[in-house]
Amino acid sequence: MSADSTKDNVVRLHPGAGRNKSRIHLRGRQVNLDTLAQLRQLMGDQPIKRDMLVEYLHLIQDNFGYLSAAHLAALAHEMNIPMAEVYECATFYAHFDIVKEGELPPPAVTVRVCDSLSCQLAGAVQLKAAIEAGTDPTEVRIVNAPCMGRCDTAPVAEVGHYHVDRADAAKVVAAIEAKHFHPEIPDYLAYDAYVAEGGYTLLKQCLAGDYSWEDIQKVLADANLKGLGGAGFPTHMKWKFVRQEPKPRYLAINGDEGEPGTFKDRLYLESDPHRFIEGALISAWAVEAEAAYIYLRDEYPAALEILKAEIGKVEDAGLAPAGGIHLRRAAGAYICGEESAMIESLEGKPGMPRHRPPFVAQVGLFNRPTLVNNIETVFWIRTLVDKGAEWFSSQGRNGSHGLRSFSVSGRIKNPGVKLAPAGITMQELMEEYCGGMADGHTFKGYLPGGASGGILPAGMADIPLDFGTLNKYGCFIGSAAVVVLSDQDNIRNVVVNLLKFFEDESCGQCTPCRVGTEKMVKLLQRPDWDKALMAELSQAMCDASICGLGQAASNPINTVFKYFDADLIATDLSTTTNKYFDADLIAIDLSASAK
């Protein structure tokens, strides 16, 4: 071979070659192949859909007990979305445990002790301390948790997914030792029994054309059925607004009742689930929805199992298309009770409220017109058609019409869900439906609409309880979550408990709510309340917050200023501390408060 030919076979490199070599791996965290294989086996043949992200996170959490960095990287790879989006979503929700590299996983058993108002009144602080004293922290993790929707059986602890009602340390430890980590399924009206007593007849008539959607809408209008999740917007108007928008349309049922003191939806799901399912399917038929989505709070594991089983029976009976009803789990975010935040969560994102307009009836789920209803609202549809609008509207007192499901808890003899006439007064509700005050307690005040509905004194127990009747007093009924207070409860402590809840549950999207709730708690922890400053802060939160959380968070303090001034005079901390509240909620750290 000649020198010239050898020279010609030499690969000549470009002068700049080698300076920008291709990477063997993509930038960012590398995917562990073993973890990826585990994930694929766990997911099976489930579809890879962006809106299923929260469901996949639940799948990993349930199987491993936590979400590792390797899990998140594998999930991001499998779904072909940025790792940052997966991490942002996972860290937004309280029920996901994120374990970073170098961190130890949490203990195998987690016990959540409810620290919302009704449970605090019933001794949640002492309960948590007693459980901690009787368990090994390396094997059992004890954490505080917001309202679990079981206020009538306070105090409540959750061992895994098993709820211990009227809990004490012995019951909780016994559940741990017995490895009782799964929900107990209560007796309920199953599919066959529901059909036997006339269930799904109305749905079949609607599908057969015996009724038009206008026929059902008129019944709802005549009965004046309103949204019973708290907003009170007329249901028939929602149907009309969604119907006038172009197809495709969707139905989304909000079952994330996270307002402290509310538990009515859980009762209906755990006793008569098909009345709800039939109402939901009629709603979907009325607006010609492409599909129906049910968003259920993760604190209701028994209801979740019931719905899984019974929806399958409905589809098998041909009353709903296979896969037409999508059951989705929430993940511990109170803010997702707001309809647009719920829709964001259904799409596999952090549940942050949207700016409006546009409203969800126009641009909702997957940017399509969406009918959003509460569980109890659609629960009533079959009953109203069967019994007639006149029957429903004839109920009520003091100028109101219809029935309300009051969730009553606190210092009351017989707590629970009370189906009572709209417009009933607090005094009448206690005496006629609750057996009066608990023994040894004297009526002092009440929350008519949960944590955000304000606080009224016992002297104002003659006000009708209904939508709009409480507005002039700075309160509202909301979801009709009534918490009764007695002479043994310190109003300061009550307010701090409520505002701590809002601080913890703020999604952080808007400054007035994120910073406002934090600052309000610090102001509340001072021995002397600066009413002028707190009123100014309250007004700013109300005017500038994106959604109802920030707008209503200061209602408890505003109403206490009006009606409980005597409770605010004392500044001696020894008199404001009582056995029902955690000391750190009322501790005065002036150095921190001054920041």
Secondary structure, DSSP 4 states (H G I P E B T S, - for coil): --HHHHHHTS-PPPTTTTTTPPPSS-SSPPPPHHHHHHHHHHHTT----GGGHHHHHHHHHHHHSSEEHHHHHHHHHHHTS-HHHHHHHHHHSTT--EE-TTPPPPPSEEEEEE-SHHHHHTTHHHHHHHHHHTS-TTTEEEEEE---S-GGG-S-EEETTEEETT--HHHHHHHHHTT--SPPPPP---HHHHHHTTTTHHHHHHHHTSS-HHHHHHHHHHHT-B-TTTT--BHHHHHHHHHTSPSPEEEEEEE---STT--HHHHHHTT-HHHHHHHHHHHHHHTTEEEEEEEE-TT-HHHHHHHHHHHHHHHHTTSS-TT-EEEEE--S-GGGGSHHHHHHHHTTS---PPPSSSPTTTS-GGGS-EEEEEHHHHHTHHHHHHH-HHHHHT--STT--SEEEEEEEESBSS-EEEEEETT-BHHHHHHHHS-SBPTT--EEEEESSSTTS--EEGGGTTSB-STTTSGGGT---TTTEEEEEETTS-HHHHHHHHHHHHHHH--S-SHHHHHHHHHHHHHHTSSS--HHHHHHHHHHHHHH-SSHHHHHTTHHHHHHHHH-HHHHH---HHHH--TTS-HHHH---HHHHT-
